[in-house]
Amino acid sequence: MQYTLKITKCSKFLNKYNIVAQHKRSLQLSLQRQNMKKLLPQKEEFQARHIGPREHEQIEMLRLIGFKNLDELTKTAVPAKILHKGDLNLEEPVTEYDLIKRITKISEMNDIWRSYIGMGYHNCCVPHTIMRNIFENPGWTTQYTPYQPEISQGRLEGLLNYQTMICDFTGMDVANASLLDEGTAAAEALALAHRYNKRKKLFVSDRVHPQTISVIATRAASLSLPLVIGDVFKVETSGKDIAGILVQYPDTNGCIHDFEDVVKRAHINGVCSLAVLQPPSDFDVDICVGTSQRFGIPLGYGGPHAGFFACRQQLVRLMPGRMIGVTRDSNGEDAYRLALQTREQHIRRDKATSNICTAQALLANMSAMYAVYHGPQGIRDIASRVHNLTLALAKGLEVAGNAINNIYFFDTITVSPKISVQVIKENANKAKINLRYFNNDTIGISLDETTTAEDVNDLFKIFAMNITVEEVVKDESFLARSLDKSDFHRTISYLQHPVFNSYHSETRIVRYMKSLENKDVSLVHSMIPLGSCTMKLNSTTEMMPCSLKGFTDIHPFAPLEQAEGYQQLFAELERDLCAITGYDGISFQPNSGAQGEYAGLRAIQCYHESRGDKHRQVCLIPISAHGTNPASAQMAGMQVEPILVRKDGSIDMIHLKKMINKYQKTLSCLMITYPSTNGVFEETINDICNMVHNAGGQVYLDGANMNAQVGLCRPGDYGSDVSHLNLHKTFCIPHGGGGPGMGPIGVKRHLIPFLPNHPVINCLGNDHSDLKNFGSVSAAPFGSSAILPISWAYIKMMGPRGLCKATQVAILNANYMSKRLEKYYKTLYKAIRKEIADIEEGKLDSIQNPLKMAPHTQKQVIITEWNRPYSRELAAFPATFVKGTNKIWPSVGRIDDIYGDKNLFCTCPPILPTDNQ
């Protein structure tokens, strides 16, 4: 026992010694780590760059509103029963440099082949000066929708150039400032025809692009409009029951037809062909739609691209989308602004011409600048080169025994090959060339601006031909089918306005782009505190991947195995968005928030129909909801019923219960914004969702305010079935002056089979082939794919805690501002009141005073003769924080909207001679 005891004591001593030694080593390692941190400081996390208020500022702000830390504020603001416990299931944040390495590798997984598929998507040469000075320039990308025209004159002028370009090429009277894509523009055209003549039936040529037909079929089905697809030359119109006829010029096979006898509504494939083709106005059409993608916009795996819409003057008040008009300012000088806004959803709600909110302003400005840079002769040269190469290709193929199935064509031919299609496909794959393969053993080939003679020679080899372009063009008979020798030859001039004939050197175009940029306020100048949209940092690192060749140069209908990089990007972003929202599946097809609303509502309808509940058509919407909500529900064919709200902006629960009981058997869904329009996290959100579900309905949660939820609560957890996510708000895609946006929808598992699909590329896989989805909402299978790397990068660099902190700081900012305004509101109110009192008391003139005469341009303030009854200083610097170093001068005075709407003019105004001339 003594021996054992001695050993035990010795063991205890050794253990104690070991513990001391371990502790000593631990201290040494800790000191080493501290020294290493001093020697090698950690790279600063991206969240510290992204979040505006510094840590010490956050502490001061928290102290002012009475909270110790962000977590305490969060627990007060967000109802405890919906508060998410723990971190989001996301990867740890990566640094900006590591992210660029990672996203570059992903982009390189896309295998870029030469694509001659066509179908509305063509490669093009994007002028580097436009790419760098517009697409990659935050002075252009971070502007907001131009609701304040006095500080938006630059992009408004650019969009007016776009409208002028479209009117010139189509021969139409008016055009809008862009739509989301070609397919949605076509659907909007037929919807306009229905609104105009109240007829029900729609007829679409069977030679329209399949993706366009799919988008139209989706719209027609939701509005219960019969759709007939067939030979347009055999359409029966004597019954006077057809609202509109949609044709394509040139058609999906590349053929050009004379539609003068049959066209009531016309559809154009694109504007490049119209540089050599007679304009559709020659056929006496009423509406022209299409895409301006090949005017300097990369393929981008389907988008974003600007769709166009032009029509006759008598249809202008029914036209969807935004339109730029010329008016005058307070000085009587020309100025630009959004025209006829009373047509739009934010005013007319479910009576609007369309649910369109975001368009493609940035891309429209790029396409317009492409036309400004090249001018009419440059555009003509590009079109002629593409057309002549196509003529040489057709002639060479024909001489070798292949049949060309087009009489007249611009850039696309359909070939019945001499050898087997399988051999051609094998040859094409070896050469890494994509062609369009039809089911009837014919092959489509579409050339573009980037095609060279060497490319055509490679195409000859694919068809097992030993011939070259040089040999073909020796015999000028290849020009026999030239459009210049046909009845389709264009004789009407275009792009004659000086803006398209003045900036053809890089020096001049750079100065012009900069002059427009300098007229606008964007995030490079200041914050833009507009409550309808979250404006946040669009970091350089997030934007850089959008210019990578692996993302910009791939055709949207390339085989999926060539787009493995995009597929990985989609998979990772879907997984991250599901982790953030609590949903189980994501569709990236909707290319705007309004499109997301429409897609989500159609998914709900299809779900009800699959259960035999087609009669469920009532959509309950609070009267405080954004205008797109009722407009989207109306487009989806639903019966919109308003729900009252209380004075604090929250839902009137008594009225909601009453309406649910009233429509229990026909209730389809409730559309709700959360937090509410007033920014309040309602305690009753769980109860609301349960009430709707118990009545057999679904809950659509508008994702407009998702910025207040990320990392704190998840819609899928507290009862929502579907939401659209405004990636151009919460997830850092810039607004671009009114587009592009992205509105993917997240859904719970039971709605996944009803997400949108696509006729060319299967978006859903084969897991849900037994259930019927509603078709397509956008022309491209994955929407505006090329800007998705922005949101992917934002999430990867912020990580779970960074995203949560960004939300917490956003809530802190809102509460801080509320507190500061609470303290100073009466003072501010009195200040304003003082200016009014000065007018009442005669100290300031009742007409010529700083309030009514604002904004003041630099020209007004420095003019020699100042005859206004208030000082120049008051006009130029009306507040103490406005100084000479940060003053942004508006380029026009106050806009006269009434004059503009009464004297509607939507193309570039003529240049009048000056007094000196």
Order of alpha helices (4+ residues) and beta strands (2+ residues): alpha-alpha-alpha-alpha-alpha-beta-alpha-alpha-beta-alpha-beta-alpha-beta-beta-beta-beta-beta-beta-beta-beta-alpha-alpha-beta-beta-alpha-beta-beta-beta-alpha-alpha-alpha-alpha-alpha-alpha-beta-alpha-beta-alpha-beta-alpha-beta-alpha-beta-alpha-beta-beta-alpha-alpha-alpha-alpha-alpha
